[in-house]
């Protein structure tokens, strides 16, 4: 097989590095020298104190400062461009950089504000980062594939258009996995995305570039997708908030290789707080996207949603697929204790829920592999690039028959009804579980994303709320945990490693040092407002503010 693709990749990587202004290029210490790049001394080497202040201000306050004239759009965008430049050099999180264009747009925003005293829209002057599969006019959409390296979008995808119309300023596109078909962000074009909390660990995927960039505060608000955990995994592993909505609630772009209406793929934001997530939803749905894309459900954002003063929460400590590792279990148990002390009702979900989760994971994995990997193999053959290990190509070269696909769809619909009935029979306000069975692992070493994929198959909305970090003292391996009987592997999805792999991965907390933990909070379909409201209550309790 020809290696000509390597020359193309080398040229693209060199061109990308040249998109960073020379005065913003710095010498990056090795991973061994500086695993965590969140230290102020590292950031202050390039950014001024004012730029650090701007980039570390939460999005609602940042917008207030722009809209009242405290900061200009230009200085705000420039500050984030500089921090994103640092992020790219340390974390390899970008696929296309257009700082000059963004700063020009910011100047136009400032001129409009100065001449009219008005803002263009609610996001006036806010820099936003965009995951690679979303088309941004004039910029590359590669999906981590050599075969698509020369694809330049001619127009914005709908979600990007909505953000621009609200006054936001796109300035960078972010890295993904090969073909958008791997739980980690690894591809042959741009390489591997690193985690800012510990660069020896994964940033997750498919939206790992977004997760790493936003966690580093190189962007105040990022846009990603989630077809099997691609918002939720990077959110947990990078210590961020996100909302995976029900399918067809938020507009997106079907650019990924694995895109199919069979799988409930979703689009949503990354941020440092739930207020920013709420703002994103209100702005996007306030634009009535269903009038421009008939596949979007015509449900406006409901600002009047209220919850009972005390929630009833169902906690899932075990999904029947893989035993959650010690730090993940500890985070869940500490959340239970804190919420109970605050007066909220907590019940532990039993083995029937494990059965449903195992069934749902099987349905999801069948959806991911139903076309036998034909499309991805064609993409790889056209360029000559090799397959990245563990990329989901389809477990058989033979696609499923229409009857087999319909049968899987029928099983999905039946399980959705059963799962919702079980939820309602307990009178739950939300389910709380782990976003992943383990924290960010060394690159390429993840176990399974089944706990996320379940909620794509069921199409239930889910928020991620950060809660804690791996503790070198508390998270040692007990004999009880290690000696648990392993669950059987999922036979139709050989890309994951399951329970036996978990025991090999998690032998102690040392290699996971500094890795964030988090909670996955789930409600019923098309109840994003309730999901966000419940997450806000839980977040406030866990922060000791309620």
C-alpha positions in Angstrom: 0.0 0.0 0.0 1.3 3.4 -0.9 2.5 5.8 1.8 1.7 8.9 -0.3 -1.0 9.8 2.3 1.8 10.4 4.9 3.1 13.3 2.7 -0.3 14.8 2.5 -0.7 14.6 6.3 2.7 16.1 6.9 1.8 19.1 4.7 -1.6 19.5 6.5 0.0 19.4 9.9 2.6 22.0 8.9 -0.1 24.2 7.4 -2.1 24.0 10.6 0.9 24.9 12.8 1.5 27.9 10.6 -2.0 29.2 11.4 -0.7 30.0 14.8 0.9 33.4 14.8 4.7 33.2 15.2 4.6 35.4 18.4 2.1 33.0 20.0 4.3 29.9 19.5 6.0 28.5 22.6 8.2 25.7 23.6 6.0 23.0 25.2 7.5 20.8 27.9 7.3 17.1 27.5 4.5 15.1 29.1 6.9 13.7 31.7 8.1 17.3 32.5 4.6 18.8 32.7 1.7 16.3 32.7 -0.9 18.9 33.8 -1.0 22.1 31.8 -3.7 23.8 33.8 -1.1 25.6 36.0 -1.2 29.4 36.0 2.5 29.6 35.5 2.2 27.8 32.2 -0.6 29.9 30.9 0.9 33.2 32.0 3.9 32.6 29.8 1.8 33.8 26.8 -1.3 35.5 28.2 -1.4 38.8 30.1 -3.2 39.1 33.4 -6.2 40.7 31.7 -6.3 38.0 29.1 -6.2 35.4 31.8 -9.1 37.2 33.6 -11.1 37.3 30.4 -10.6 33.6 29.5 -11.4 32.5 33.1 -14.7 34.4 33.3 -17.8 32.2 33.0 -19.8 32.7 29.8 -22.8 34.7 31.2 -20.5 37.1 33.0 -18.3 37.3 30.0 -21.2 38.3 27.8 -22.3 40.9 30.3 -18.9 42.5 30.3 -18.9 42.6 26.5 -22.4 44.0 26.3 -21.9 46.7 28.9 -18.6 47.8 27.2 -16.2 46.6 29.9 -14.4 44.5 27.3 -14.6 44.7 23.6 -15.4 41.8 21.4 -11.9 42.1 19.8 -10.0 41.9 23.0 -12.2 39.0 24.2 -11.8 37.0 20.9 -8.1 37.8 20.8 -7.6 36.5 24.4 -9.3 33.2 23.6 -7.4 32.9 20.3 -4.1 33.2 22.3 -5.2 30.6 24.8 -6.5 28.3 22.1 -3.1 28.7 20.4 -1.5 27.5 23.6 -4.0 24.7 23.8 -3.3 23.5 20.3 0.5 23.4 21.0 0.1 21.5 24.2 -3.0 19.3 23.5 -3.3 18.9 19.7 -7.0 19.8 19.9 -7.5 21.7 16.6 -8.2 20.7 12.9 -8.6 24.2 11.5 -7.6 27.6 13.0 -9.0 30.9 11.7 -8.0 33.5 14.3 -7.5 36.3 11.8 -11.0 35.9 10.5 -12.5 35.8 14.0 -10.7 38.9 15.1 -11.9 40.8 12.0 -15.4 39.7 12.8 -15.0 40.9 16.3 -13.9 44.3 15.1 -17.1 44.5 13.0 -19.1 43.6 16.1 -17.4 46.4 18.0 -18.1 48.9 15.2 -21.8 47.9 15.3 -21.9 48.3 19.0 -20.2 51.6 19.0 -22.3 53.1 16.3 -25.7 51.8 17.5 -25.3 51.1 21.2 -26.9 47.7 20.5 -25.6 44.2 20.3 -26.2 41.9 17.3 -27.8 39.2 19.5 -27.6 37.5 22.9 -24.2 36.0 22.1 -22.7 39.2 20.7 -18.9 39.0 20.8 -18.7 35.4 22.2 -16.0 33.2 20.6 -17.2 29.7 20.1 -15.3 26.5 19.0 -16.9 24.0 16.6 -16.3 20.3 16.4 -14.9 19.2 13.1 -18.0 17.5 11.5 -20.0 20.8 11.6 -19.5 22.7 8.4 -18.1 26.2 8.8 -18.0 28.2 5.6 -14.5 28.4 4.1 -13.0 25.8 6.4 -12.1 22.1 6.4 -14.5 19.3 7.4 -12.3 16.2 7.5 -13.9 13.9 10.1 -10.4 12.7 10.9 -10.0 11.1 7.4 -7.2 11.5 4.9 -9.8 11.1 2.1 -11.6 14.2 3.3 -8.6 16.4 4.0 -9.3 18.7 1.0 -13.0 19.1 1.8 -13.8 22.8 2.4 -17.3 23.8 3.4 -19.1 26.2 1.2 -21.7 27.3 3.8 -22.3 27.1 7.5 -24.3 24.2 8.9 -27.6 25.3 10.5 -26.4 25.3 14.1 -23.3 27.4 13.2 -25.6 29.9 11.3 -27.8 30.2 14.4 -24.9 30.9 16.6 -23.5 33.5 14.2 -26.9 35.2 13.9 -27.0 35.4 17.7 -23.7 37.3 17.6 -21.2 34.4 18.3 -17.9 34.3 16.5 -16.5 30.9 15.5 -12.7 30.8 15.6 -11.5 27.2 15.6 -12.6 23.7 14.7 -11.6 20.8 16.9 -10.2 17.3 16.6 -12.1 14.0 16.5 -11.5 10.3 16.0 -10.9 8.6 12.6 -14.2 8.8 10.8 -15.9 9.9 14.1 -16.0 6.2 15.0 -13.9 5.8 18.2 -14.5 6.6 21.9 -11.1 8.5 21.9 -10.0 11.3 19.6 -7.2 9.6 17.6 -6.8 9.8 13.8 -4.0 9.7 11.2 -4.5 13.2 10.0 -4.1 15.3 13.1 -3.0 12.7 15.7 -4.1 12.2 19.3 -5.8 14.8 21.5 -4.3 15.1 25.0 -6.1 15.7 28.3 -5.2 19.1 29.9 -5.4 17.7 33.4 -3.0 14.9 32.6 -1.6 14.7 29.1 -0.7 11.1 29.5 -4.5 10.4 29.6 -7.2 10.5 27.0 -9.4 13.5 26.3 -12.2 11.2 25.2 -14.1 11.1 22.0 -15.5 11.7 19.6 -15.6 15.3 20.7 -12.2 15.1 22.5 -10.8 18.2 20.8 -13.7 20.3 22.1 -13.4 18.8 25.6 -9.7 19.5 25.9 -10.0 23.0 24.4 -12.9 24.1 26.6 -11.4 22.5 29.7 -8.2 24.4 29.1 -10.4 27.5 28.8 -9.2 28.0 25.2 -12.9 28.5 24.4 -15.8 29.6 26.6 -18.4 27.5 24.8 -17.9 24.5 22.5 -20.2 22.7 20.2 -20.1 18.9 19.9 -22.1 15.8 18.9 -23.1 12.6 20.7 -23.9 9.4 18.9 -22.7 7.1 21.7 -21.2 9.3 24.4 -19.2 11.8 22.4 -20.4 14.8 24.5 -20.6 13.0 27.8 -17.3 11.1 27.8 -15.1 14.2 27.0 -17.2 16.2 29.5 -16.5 13.7 32.3 -12.8 13.1 31.4 -12.1 16.8 31.1 -14.2 18.0 34.0 -16.9 19.9 32.1 -20.7 20.3 31.9 -22.7 19.2 28.9 -26.2 18.3 27.9 -26.9 15.4 25.4 -30.5 16.2 24.3 -33.0 14.0 22.8 -32.4 13.4 19.0 -33.8 16.1 16.7 -34.1 18.7 19.5 -30.9 20.6 18.6 -29.9 20.9 14.9 -26.6 19.4 13.8 -24.7 18.1 10.7 -24.6 14.5 9.4 -21.0 14.7 8.3 -19.6 11.7 10.2 -19.0 8.4 8.5 -21.3 6.5 10.9 -24.2 8.9 10.7 -27.6 7.1 10.5 -31.1 7.8 11.6 -31.1 4.4 13.3 -28.9 5.8 16.0 -30.2 8.7 18.1 -27.3 11.1 17.4 -27.5 14.4 19.2 -25.8 17.8 19.3 -25.0 20.0 22.3 -22.6 22.3 24.1 -19.6 22.1 26.4 -19.2 24.6 29.1 -17.8 25.3 32.6 -21.3 25.8 34.2 -24.9 24.8 33.7 -25.9 28.5 33.2 -24.0 28.4 29.9 -25.7 25.2 28.9 -29.1 26.8 29.6 -28.2 29.9 27.6 -27.1 27.8 24.6 -30.4 25.9 24.6 -32.5 29.1 24.9 -30.6 30.8 22.1 -30.7 27.9 19.7 -34.3 26.9 20.3 -35.4 30.5 20.5 -34.4 30.7 16.8 -37.1 28.1 15.9 -34.7 25.8 14.0 -37.6 23.6 12.9 -38.7 26.3 10.5 -35.4 25.8 8.6 -34.9 22.0 9.1 -38.0 19.8 9.1 -36.2 17.0 11.0 -36.1 19.2 14.1 -39.0 18.7 16.4 -41.0 22.0 16.9 -40.7 22.2 20.7 -39.7 25.6 22.0 -37.6 25.9 25.2 -39.8 25.9 28.2 -38.5 28.4 30.8 -41.4 27.7 33.2 -40.3 24.2 34.3 -40.3 23.7 38.0 -39.3 20.7 40.2 -40.4 19.6 43.6 -38.3 21.0 46.4 -37.0 17.5 47.2 -36.1 15.3 44.3 -36.5 11.5 44.0 -33.4 10.1 42.4 -32.7 6.6 41.2 -29.0 5.8 41.4 -27.5 3.1 39.2 -24.2 1.8 40.6 -23.9 -1.2 38.3 -25.1 -1.4 34.7 -24.7 -5.2 34.3 -22.0 -4.8 31.6 -18.9 -3.8 33.4 -18.2 -3.1 37.1 -17.5 0.6 37.7 -14.0 1.2 39.0 -13.3 2.4 42.6 -13.1 6.2 42.0 -16.3 6.2 39.9 -18.2 4.2 42.6 -16.8 6.5 45.3 -18.0 9.6 43.5 -21.5 8.1 43.1 -21.6 7.1 46.8 -20.4 10.5 48.0 -23.1 12.1 45.8 -25.8 9.8 47.4 -24.6 10.8 51.0 -24.6 14.5 50.2 -28.0 14.5 48.5 -29.6 12.4 51.3 -28.2 14.8 53.9 -29.9 17.6 51.9 -33.2 15.9 52.2 -33.5 14.4 48.7 -34.9 10.9 48.2 -32.5 8.3 46.8 -33.1 4.7 45.8 -30.7 2.2 44.4 -31.9 0.7 41.0 -32.0 -3.1 41.1 -31.0 -5.9 38.8 -33.9 -5.3 36.4 -32.3 -2.1 35.4 -29.0 -4.0 34.7 -31.0 -6.3 32.4 -32.5 -3.4 30.5 -29.1 -1.7 30.2 -27.5 -4.8 28.9 -30.3 -5.2 26.3 -30.0 -1.5 25.4 -26.3 -1.7 24.9 -26.7 -4.6 22.6 -29.2 -2.7 20.5 -26.9 0.3 20.3 -23.9 -1.7 19.3 -25.9 -3.4 16.6 -26.9 0.0 15.3 -23.3 1.1 15.2 -22.2 -1.9 13.1 -25.3 -2.5 11.0 -23.8 -1.5 7.6 -20.7 -3.6 8.1 -18.2 -0.8 8.0 -18.5 -0.5 4.2 -18.4 3.3 4.1 -15.3 3.6 6.3 -13.5 0.9 4.4 -14.2 2.8 1.1 -12.8 6.0 2.6 -9.7 4.3 3.8 -9.1 2.5 0.5 -9.4 5.7 -1.5 -6.6 7.3 0.5 -4.4 4.4 1.5 -4.4 5.3 5.2 -4.5 2.5 7.7 -7.3 1.8 10.2 -6.7 3.2 13.7 -7.0 0.4 16.3 -10.4 -0.1 17.8 -12.2 2.2 15.3 -15.7 0.8 14.8 -15.8 -0.6 11.3 -18.6 -3.1 11.7 -18.0 -6.5 13.4 -18.7 -8.3 10.1 -17.9 -7.3 6.5 -21.5 -8.4 5.7 -24.1 -5.7 6.5 -27.3 -6.6 8.3 -30.3 -7.4 6.2 -33.2 -5.0 6.2 -35.2 -7.5 8.3 -32.4 -7.7 10.9 -32.3 -3.9 11.0 -36.0 -3.6 11.4 -35.9 -6.3 14.1 -33.4 -4.2 16.1 -35.5 -1.1 15.6 -38.5 -2.9 17.0 -36.5 -4.1 20.0 -35.4 -0.5 20.6 -38.9 0.8 20.6 -40.2 -1.9 22.9 -37.3 -1.3 25.4 -37.9 2.5 25.3 -41.5 1.8 26.5 -40.3 -0.6 29.2 -37.6 1.7 30.5 -39.9 4.7 30.6 -42.6 2.7 32.4 -40.0 1.5 35.0 -38.8 5.1 35.5 -42.4 6.4 36.0 -43.4 3.5 38.2 -40.8 4.7 40.8 -41.9 8.3 40.5 -38.4 9.4 39.7 -37.3 13.0 38.9 -34.0 11.7 37.4 -31.6 8.7 37.2 -28.1 9.3 38.3 -25.2 7.1 37.2 -21.7 7.3 35.9 -20.9 8.8 32.5 -18.2 6.1 32.1 -17.1 3.1 34.2 -13.6 4.6 34.7 -11.9 8.0 34.5 -9.8 9.2 31.6 -7.4 6.3 30.8 -4.0 6.2 29.1 -4.4 6.8 25.3 -6.2 4.0 23.5 -7.0 2.1 26.7 -10.7 2.8 27.3 -12.9 -0.1 28.3 -16.4 0.5 27.1 -18.9 3.3 26.5 -21.9 1.1 27.0 -23.3 3.3 29.9 -23.4 6.2 27.5 -24.6 4.2 24.4 -27.6 3.0 26.3 -29.1 6.5 26.4 -28.5 6.9 22.7 -30.4 3.7 22.0 -33.2 4.8 24.4 -32.9 8.4 23.3 -33.1 9.9 26.8 -31.5 13.3 27.5 -28.6 13.4 29.9 -26.5 16.0 31.6 -23.0 15.6 32.9 -22.0 17.4 36.2 -18.4 17.2 37.3 -17.9 15.8 40.8 -14.5 15.1 42.3 -11.2 13.7 41.1 -9.3 10.5 41.4 -7.8 10.3 44.9 -4.5 8.5 45.4 -5.5 7.4 48.9 -9.2 6.7 48.7 -9.3 5.0 45.3 -7.1 2.0 45.9 -8.3 -1.4 44.7 -10.1 -3.6 47.3 -10.1 -7.4 47.1 -13.9 -7.2 47.1 -14.0 -5.1 43.9 -11.2 -7.0 42.2 -12.7 -10.5 42.9 -16.2 -9.7 41.7 -17.4 -12.2 39.1 -16.9 -10.7 35.7 -19.9 -9.9 33.5 -19.9 -11.7 30.1 -18.5 -9.6 27.1 -21.0 -8.1 24.7 -20.6 -10.6 21.8 -21.6 -8.2 19.0 -19.1 -5.4 19.8 -15.5 -6.6 19.9 -14.0 -3.1 20.0 -14.7 -2.8 23.8 -12.8 -4.7 26.5 -15.4 -5.1 29.3 -14.9 -6.5 32.8 -11.7 -8.5 32.3 -10.2 -5.5 30.6 -11.3 -3.3 33.5 -9.3 -5.4 36.0 -6.2 -5.0 33.8 -6.7 -1.2 33.3 -7.6 -0.2 36.9 -5.0 -1.7 39.2 -4.8 1.4 41.3 -5.2 5.2 41.1 -1.6 6.2 40.3 -1.8 6.4 36.5 -5.2 8.3 36.7 -3.7 11.1 38.9 -5.7 14.3 38.6 -8.4 12.8 36.4 -11.8 14.4 36.8 -14.9 12.4 37.8 -18.6 13.2 37.2 -22.2 12.2 37.3 -24.6 11.4 34.4 -28.1 12.7 35.1 -30.9 11.3 33.0 -34.6 12.2 32.4 -37.3 11.2 30.0 -37.2 12.0 26.2 -37.9 15.6 25.2 -37.5 16.7 28.8 -34.2 18.6 28.4 -35.6 21.4 30.6 -36.3 19.0 33.5 -32.9 17.3 33.0 -31.1 20.6 33.2 -33.2 21.8 36.2 -32.5 18.5 38.1 -28.9 18.8 37.3 -28.8 22.4 38.6 -30.3 21.2 41.9 -27.9 18.4 42.2 -24.9 20.6 41.2 -25.8 23.2 43.8 -26.2 20.5 46.6 -22.9 18.9 45.7 -21.2 22.3 45.8 -22.6 22.9 49.2 -24.7 25.9 48.1 -28.1 24.4 48.8 
